[in-house]
Amino acid sequence: MRILVSSSDIESCNQFKKYLIKYINKDLEVEILKNFYPRKIKNPNRLSLYYLNIYFMYSILCSRNFNSFIHATRDRTHRLNIIKYLYITFLRYFLKFQPDLYFYIYKKLWGSVIFKKFLIEKFKSFFFKKNNNSYLHFHLGTLGTNIEIDTCIKSKLRGNKLIYLPSNWDNINSKSFIPINFYEHVMSWDPIVTRNYPTQILGETSISFTSSFKLNYLLNIDLTIKKDIVVCFGTLKDIPFELNKVLEIKRMFDKYYPNFKFIYRPHPYALDSVFSSFSKKELINKESPLIINLEPKFETIYKKQKQLEFDFTPIEKLMNLSKVSISQGSTTSMEASLNGNVSILLLINPNQVTLRSMHQQDHNLTLLTLPGTYICSSILILKSKLDELLIKNNIDHYHIRESALRLFKPSIFKKCLKDIIF
């Protein structure tokens, strides 16, 4: 059987291809698609105004069930202009007073996109030989760019069956676009969100909690190898503020928890901003430099930075070795819990996820159902919680891991995938 795989992240495609061949069937023929375009796209990471409008409408439909959708929609536009805020507000009121008409317009807009692509494909068929084979096409990502949308539409018009695998744990309730009557199936990895998803706006698309292939490595990990390590996971937003807080936490560790190693893991897509900001700072205590964890492939690029110490432990092993993870509540927090780690949601930046807006982040509420997950709305509260965890050594790694395994069930993905393929 031939399987097509696409994503805006080629590394995810490669990981999924390896998973299919190793755990499903070594005889599968897997082809990775970058896109169907014959030319270079000017802005490959953007949604066009037309697609953005459909995304807004879809997000507002979903926001009746999940606050995260409307929060993410506003967050995406906060750097643009007030007109988009007013437009989103108008759309919400339109939905409230004319729900049937609103849904009708959304479906018509999406249908017009499909029809346009259909006409183009028909025209091309006069000049190019048509491929009548039908394949399974797995798309990993958010369907949040023109290339992703157009690639999937063209694949569907060529008779392929589309299966959507969200690349992040929170995608299907805050970032992901799942158009009506488009995918065959959506494989979610948040059980609580899946259970409450507004399936009436998906049409013939089915959605089920199936975990993720990315969690496979967590099935058999050794909790006895844990060391006195605390990891802070970075974000993509407001890097100067983030670095100031990271350095403040580092000073706190030097003073109060000298036996623990504090490691900062920047977001992989924010590395240039992080090191650019570091180059302008007079960093702390040269006898105890800040430790930066990077992927091994970045070793030759960033290791020349002064006043920093580097750690190139793979992130999977780092989460296994550490005891506490601090973050804004990203996917790594869930993986940290599956490693038996305490997860601390540090909600102190008004430009990121605050204590108030956390209640609009439904995926954070999922994480908070687990033991060993805490909210800290200031550095002072963080210190109080760390005193309890690190000084009193009050962490039950086995209990946290077992609870996370019961909730997120990484073991079921292989079975669900086999059911789809065979």
C-alpha positions as CSV (number, residue, x, y, z in Angstrom):
1,M,0.0,0.0,0.0
2,R,1.2,3.5,-0.8
3,I,0.8,6.2,1.8
4,L,1.4,10.0,1.3
5,V,2.6,12.2,4.2
6,S,2.6,16.0,4.3
7,S,3.4,18.6,6.9
8,S,4.8,22.1,7.2
9,D,7.6,20.4,9.3
10,I,9.6,17.9,7.2
11,E,11.2,16.4,10.4
12,S,7.7,15.3,11.6
13,C,7.1,13.7,8.2
14,N,10.4,11.8,8.5
15,Q,9.5,10.7,12.1
16,F,6.1,9.5,11.0
17,K,7.5,7.6,8.0
18,K,9.9,5.8,10.3
19,Y,7.1,4.9,12.7
20,L,4.9,3.5,9.9
21,I,7.6,1.3,8.5
22,K,8.9,0.1,11.9
23,Y,5.6,-0.4,13.9
24,I,2.9,-0.8,11.3
25,N,4.3,-2.6,8.2
26,K,7.8,-2.6,6.8
27,D,6.4,-3.1,3.3
28,L,4.5,0.1,3.2
29,E,5.5,2.5,0.5
30,V,5.6,5.9,2.1
31,E,6.1,9.2,0.1
32,I,6.7,12.5,1.8
33,L,4.9,15.4,0.0
34,K,6.3,18.9,0.4
35,N,3.5,20.5,-1.6
36,F,1.9,20.3,-5.1
37,Y,3.3,23.6,-6.3
38,P,5.7,23.7,-9.3
39,R,7.0,27.1,-8.2
40,K,8.4,28.8,-5.2
41,I,5.7,30.5,-2.9
42,K,6.3,34.0,-1.8
43,N,5.0,33.6,1.7
44,P,4.8,29.9,2.5
45,N,4.0,30.5,6.2
46,R,1.0,32.7,5.6
47,L,-2.8,32.4,5.2
48,S,-4.2,34.5,2.4
49,L,-6.9,37.0,3.3
50,Y,-9.6,34.7,1.8
51,Y,-8.4,31.7,3.8
52,L,-7.9,33.8,6.9
53,N,-11.5,34.9,6.7
54,I,-12.7,31.2,6.6
55,Y,-10.3,30.4,9.5
56,F,-11.9,33.2,11.5
57,M,-15.4,32.0,10.8
58,Y,-14.4,28.4,11.7
59,S,-12.7,29.6,14.9
60,I,-15.7,31.5,16.0
61,L,-18.0,28.5,15.4
62,C,-15.6,26.4,17.6
63,S,-15.4,29.1,20.3
64,R,-19.0,28.2,21.4
65,N,-17.4,25.1,22.8
66,F,-13.8,26.1,23.4
67,N,-12.5,29.4,24.6
68,S,-9.1,28.6,23.1
69,F,-10.2,29.1,19.6
70,I,-11.2,32.7,20.0
71,H,-8.2,33.4,22.2
72,A,-5.9,32.0,19.5
73,T,-7.7,34.0,16.8
74,R,-7.2,37.3,18.7
75,D,-3.6,36.3,19.5
76,R,-2.8,35.8,15.8
77,T,-4.0,39.3,15.0
78,H,-2.8,41.4,17.9
79,R,0.1,42.8,15.9
80,L,-2.0,43.9,13.0
81,N,-4.7,46.4,13.5
82,I,-8.0,47.2,15.4
83,I,-10.0,46.5,12.2
84,K,-9.5,42.8,12.6
85,Y,-10.6,42.9,16.3
86,L,-13.8,44.7,15.2
87,Y,-14.3,42.2,12.4
88,I,-14.0,39.2,14.8
89,T,-16.4,40.9,17.2
90,F,-18.9,41.4,14.3
91,L,-18.6,37.8,13.3
92,R,-19.3,36.7,16.9
93,Y,-22.4,38.8,17.1
94,F,-23.5,37.6,13.7
95,L,-23.2,34.0,14.8
96,K,-25.2,34.8,18.0
97,F,-28.1,36.4,16.2
98,Q,-28.1,34.5,12.9
99,P,-26.5,31.1,13.6
100,D,-28.0,29.2,10.7
101,L,-27.1,31.9,8.2
102,Y,-23.6,32.2,9.6
103,F,-23.0,28.5,9.3
104,Y,-24.5,28.6,5.7
105,I,-22.1,31.4,4.7
106,Y,-19.1,29.5,6.2
107,K,-20.0,26.3,4.2
108,K,-20.5,28.3,1.0
109,L,-17.1,30.1,1.4
110,W,-15.3,26.8,1.9
111,G,-17.3,25.1,-0.9
112,S,-16.2,27.9,-3.3
113,V,-12.5,27.2,-2.5
114,I,-13.1,23.5,-3.3
115,F,-15.0,24.4,-6.5
116,K,-12.2,26.7,-7.7
117,K,-9.6,24.1,-7.2
118,F,-11.8,21.5,-8.9
119,L,-12.1,23.6,-12.0
120,I,-8.3,24.1,-12.1
121,E,-7.7,20.3,-11.7
122,K,-10.2,19.6,-14.5
123,F,-8.5,22.0,-16.8
124,K,-5.1,20.4,-16.1
125,S,-6.5,16.9,-16.8
126,F,-6.8,17.9,-20.5
127,F,-3.1,18.3,-20.7
128,F,-1.7,15.8,-18.2
129,K,-2.4,12.1,-17.7
130,K,-4.7,11.5,-14.7
131,N,-3.5,9.2,-12.0
132,N,-6.5,7.0,-11.0
133,N,-4.8,5.5,-8.0
134,S,-6.3,6.4,-4.6
135,Y,-4.0,6.6,-1.6
136,L,-4.2,7.3,2.1
137,H,-2.8,10.8,2.7
138,F,-1.8,11.7,6.3
139,H,-1.4,15.4,7.0
140,L,0.5,16.4,10.1
141,G,0.3,20.0,11.3
142,T,-2.4,22.8,11.7
143,L,-3.7,23.4,8.2
144,G,-2.8,27.0,8.9
145,T,-1.0,28.0,5.7
146,N,-1.9,28.4,2.1
147,I,0.5,25.6,1.1
148,E,-1.1,23.1,3.6
149,I,-4.6,23.9,2.6
150,D,-4.0,23.9,-1.2
151,T,-1.9,20.7,-1.0
152,C,-4.6,18.9,0.9
153,I,-7.4,20.1,-1.4
154,K,-5.5,19.0,-4.5
155,S,-4.8,15.6,-2.9
156,K,-8.5,15.1,-2.0
157,L,-9.6,16.1,-5.6
158,R,-7.2,13.5,-6.9
159,G,-9.2,10.8,-4.9
160,N,-6.9,10.4,-1.9
161,K,-8.4,9.9,1.6
162,L,-7.2,12.5,4.0
163,I,-6.4,11.7,7.6
164,Y,-5.4,14.5,9.9
165,L,-2.8,14.1,12.7
166,P,-2.5,17.3,14.8
167,S,1.2,18.0,15.4
168,N,0.7,19.5,18.8
169,W,-1.5,18.4,21.7
170,D,-3.5,21.6,21.7
171,N,-4.0,22.0,18.0
172,I,-7.6,20.8,17.6
173,N,-9.0,23.3,20.1
174,S,-6.9,26.4,19.6
175,K,-4.9,26.3,16.3
176,S,-6.1,23.7,13.9
177,F,-8.4,24.3,10.9
178,I,-10.6,21.3,10.3
179,P,-12.9,22.2,7.3
180,I,-16.3,20.7,7.0
181,N,-16.6,17.4,5.0
182,F,-12.8,17.5,4.3
183,Y,-10.9,14.9,6.2
184,E,-11.9,11.2,6.5
185,H,-10.7,11.2,10.1
186,V,-9.0,13.4,12.8
187,M,-6.7,11.6,15.2
188,S,-6.7,13.7,18.4
189,W,-4.3,13.4,21.4
190,D,-6.3,15.2,24.0
191,P,-9.1,13.0,25.4
192,I,-11.1,15.8,27.2
193,V,-11.0,18.1,24.2
194,T,-12.1,15.3,21.8
195,R,-15.0,14.4,24.0
196,N,-16.3,18.0,23.9
197,Y,-15.5,18.8,20.3
198,P,-18.3,20.5,18.2
199,T,-18.5,17.7,15.7
200,Q,-21.6,19.2,14.1
201,I,-19.4,21.6,12.2
202,L,-17.2,18.9,10.8
203,G,-19.8,17.3,8.6
204,E,-18.7,13.8,7.4
205,T,-15.3,14.1,9.1
206,S,-15.0,11.8,12.2
207,I,-12.8,12.6,15.1
208,S,-11.6,10.4,17.9
209,F,-9.0,10.3,20.7
210,T,-6.2,8.2,19.4
211,S,-3.0,9.6,21.1
212,S,0.0,10.3,18.9
213,F,2.9,8.5,17.3
214,K,5.2,11.1,18.9
215,L,4.4,9.6,22.3
216,N,5.6,6.1,21.4
217,Y,9.0,6.6,23.1
218,L,7.2,7.2,26.4
219,L,5.8,3.7,26.7
220,N,8.9,2.3,28.3
221,I,11.0,4.8,30.3
222,D,13.1,4.3,33.4
223,L,12.1,6.6,36.3
224,T,15.1,5.4,38.4
225,I,17.6,7.5,36.3
226,K,16.1,10.9,37.4
227,K,18.6,13.5,38.6
228,D,18.3,16.8,40.3
229,I,17.5,18.7,37.1
230,V,14.8,21.4,36.5
231,V,14.1,22.4,32.9
232,C,12.5,25.7,31.8
233,F,10.9,25.3,28.3
234,G,10.8,28.5,26.2
235,T,8.2,30.0,23.9
236,L,7.9,31.9,20.7
237,K,6.6,35.2,22.1
238,D,8.2,38.2,23.9
239,I,11.7,36.7,24.1
240,P,13.3,39.7,26.0
241,F,10.7,39.3,28.8
242,E,11.2,35.5,28.8
243,L,15.0,35.8,29.1
244,N,14.7,38.2,32.0
245,K,12.6,35.8,33.9
246,V,14.8,32.8,33.0
247,L,17.8,34.7,34.4
248,E,15.8,35.6,37.5
249,I,14.9,32.0,38.1
250,K,18.6,31.0,37.5
251,R,19.7,33.5,40.2
252,M,17.0,31.9,42.5
253,F,18.5,28.4,41.9
254,D,22.0,29.6,42.6
255,K,20.9,31.1,45.9
256,Y,18.3,28.6,47.2
257,Y,18.7,25.3,45.3
258,P,22.5,25.0,44.5
259,N,22.3,21.2,44.4
260,F,19.9,21.4,41.4
261,K,20.9,22.0,37.8
262,F,18.7,24.5,36.1
263,I,18.5,24.2,32.3
264,Y,16.8,26.6,29.8
265,R,15.5,24.9,26.7
266,P,14.6,27.7,24.1
267,H,11.9,27.1,21.6
268,P,13.6,25.7,18.5
269,Y,12.0,28.4,16.3
270,A,13.1,31.2,18.6
271,L,16.8,30.5,18.7
272,D,18.0,33.5,16.7
273,S,15.9,35.8,18.8
274,V,17.2,34.2,22.0
275,F,20.9,34.5,21.1
276,S,20.5,37.9,19.7
277,S,19.0,39.0,23.0
278,F,21.7,37.2,25.0
279,S,24.4,39.0,23.0
280,K,23.1,42.3,24.4
281,K,23.1,41.2,28.0
282,E,25.7,41.1,30.7
283,L,24.9,37.6,31.9
284,I,25.0,36.4,35.5
285,N,27.6,34.6,37.7
286,K,30.4,33.4,35.5
287,E,31.1,30.7,38.0
288,S,27.6,29.3,37.5
289,P,26.7,30.1,33.9
290,L,23.2,29.6,32.5
291,I,22.9,26.2,30.8
292,I,21.2,26.2,27.4
293,N,19.8,22.9,26.0
294,L,19.9,22.6,22.2
295,E,19.3,20.0,19.7
296,P,22.7,18.3,18.8
297,K,22.4,19.7,15.2
298,F,22.8,23.3,16.5
299,E,26.1,22.5,18.3
300,T,28.4,24.1,15.8
301,I,26.1,27.1,15.1
302,Y,25.6,28.5,18.6
303,K,28.3,27.1,20.8
304,K,30.5,30.1,20.3
305,Q,28.3,32.2,22.6
306,K,30.2,33.5,25.6
307,Q,29.0,33.4,29.2
308,L,26.8,30.4,28.5
309,E,27.1,26.7,29.0
310,F,25.6,24.3,26.5
311,D,23.9,20.9,26.9
312,F,23.1,18.8,23.9
313,T,21.1,16.1,25.6
314,P,18.1,15.0,23.3
315,I,14.9,16.5,24.6
316,E,13.3,13.0,25.2
317,K,16.2,12.0,27.5
318,L,16.3,15.4,29.2
319,M,12.6,15.1,30.2
320,N,13.3,11.6,31.4
321,L,16.3,12.8,33.5
322,S,14.7,15.9,35.0
323,K,12.3,16.1,37.9
324,V,10.4,19.4,37.3
325,S,9.4,21.2,34.0
326,I,8.5,24.9,33.9
327,S,6.7,26.3,30.9
328,Q,3.8,28.3,29.5
329,G,1.8,25.1,29.2
330,S,3.0,23.8,25.8
331,T,3.0,20.2,24.5
332,T,6.2,19.5,26.4
333,S,4.2,19.9,29.6
334,M,2.1,16.9,28.7
335,E,5.2,14.9,27.7
336,A,6.9,15.9,30.9
337,S,3.9,14.5,32.9
338,L,4.2,11.2,31.0
339,N,7.9,11.2,32.1
340,G,6.7,11.5,35.7
341,N,7.7,15.1,36.1
342,V,6.0,17.9,38.0
343,S,4.7,20.5,35.4
344,I,4.6,24.1,36.5
345,L,2.6,26.6,34.3
346,L,4.4,29.9,34.8
347,L,1.8,32.5,33.9
348,I,3.4,35.8,34.5
349,N,3.7,37.6,31.1
350,P,0.7,39.8,30.1
351,N,1.8,39.3,26.5
352,Q,1.7,35.5,26.8
353,V,-0.6,33.3,28.8
354,T,-1.6,34.9,32.1
355,L,-3.6,33.5,35.0
356,R,-6.7,35.1,33.6
357,S,-6.3,33.9,30.1
358,M,-5.3,30.5,31.2
359,H,-9.0,29.7,31.7
360,Q,-9.4,30.4,28.0
361,Q,-6.8,27.7,27.2
362,D,-8.7,24.5,27.4
363,H,-5.7,22.3,26.8
364,N,-4.1,23.7,30.0
365,L,-7.3,22.7,31.9
366,T,-6.7,19.2,30.6
367,L,-3.2,19.2,32.0
368,L,-4.5,20.4,35.3
369,T,-6.5,17.2,35.8
370,L,-3.2,15.5,36.4
371,P,-1.4,15.3,39.8
372,G,1.8,17.2,40.0
373,T,0.7,20.1,37.8
374,Y,0.6,23.6,39.3
375,I,-0.1,27.2,38.3
376,C,2.4,29.9,39.4
377,S,1.3,33.4,38.6
378,S,4.6,35.0,39.9
379,I,8.2,34.2,40.7
380,L,7.5,34.4,44.4
381,I,4.8,31.7,44.1
382,L,7.1,29.7,42.0
383,K,9.8,29.8,44.8
384,S,7.2,28.7,47.3
385,K,6.2,25.7,45.2
386,L,9.9,24.8,44.5
387,D,10.6,24.9,48.2
388,E,7.9,22.3,48.7
389,L,9.0,20.2,45.8
390,L,12.8,20.4,45.9
391,I,13.7,21.0,49.5
392,K,11.1,18.7,51.0
393,N,11.6,16.3,48.0
394,N,7.8,16.0,47.7
395,I,7.5,14.4,44.3
396,D,5.9,11.1,43.4
397,H,7.2,10.5,39.9
398,Y,5.5,7.1,39.6
399,H,2.0,8.4,40.6
400,I,2.3,11.4,38.1
401,R,3.4,9.0,35.3
402,E,0.7,6.4,35.9
403,S,-2.0,9.1,36.0
404,A,-0.7,10.6,32.7
405,L,-0.6,7.2,31.0
406,R,-4.2,6.5,32.0
407,L,-5.3,9.9,30.6
408,F,-3.3,10.2,27.4
409,K,-2.9,6.5,26.5
410,P,0.1,6.6,24.1
411,S,-0.2,2.9,23.7
412,I,-3.5,3.1,21.6
413,F,-2.1,5.0,18.6
414,K,-0.7,2.0,16.9
415,K,-3.9,0.1,17.1
416,C,-6.0,3.0,15.8
417,L,-3.5,3.6,12.9
418,K,-3.7,-0.1,11.9
419,D,-7.5,0.1,11.9
420,I,-7.4,3.0,9.5
421,I,-4.7,1.6,7.2
422,F,-6.0,-2.0,7.0
